[in-house]
């Protein structure tokens, strides 16, 4: 029994019997695929833009200067990075010796008084909550070590 054409390209030295997975070296799995040396569209466009890019940029810049909002938007997006939200530095009284729930209350009081913005207040309360979780783990480890020391 002869193998079909598509199976002829497989290696025949599989110890389990049957063809070994994989193709023979130098034989394409897709003989009708992209020819060697062909270029994809993305590379062709990049090469053309490298040749004529400054002219294109000049046309877009001129259109933006003449009031074309779309062109102006393109220019601004390329020239300046997008603005990111940035929290301002805040100062207010926070007593680190008080319990964590009272510290969170101090943050809420500062938000209510307008000393800090609500977003910053939320970040601070989230940080206090994360610290509380870490503190609980430390307390639990200490209690466990004390219990194990009694044995």
CORMOTA-V171981 format. One line per field, one symbol per residue. ss: DSSP state (H for helix, E for strand, L for the rest). A space follows every 50 residues. Layout:
ss = ???
This chain:
ss = LLLLHHHHLEELLLLLLLLEEEELLLLLLLLLLLLLLLLLHHHHHHHHHH HHHHHHHHHHHHHHHLLLHHHHHHHHHHHLLLLLLLLLLLLLLLLLLLLH HHHHHHHHHHHHHLLLLHHHHHHHHHHHHHHHHHHHHHHHHHHHHHHHHH L
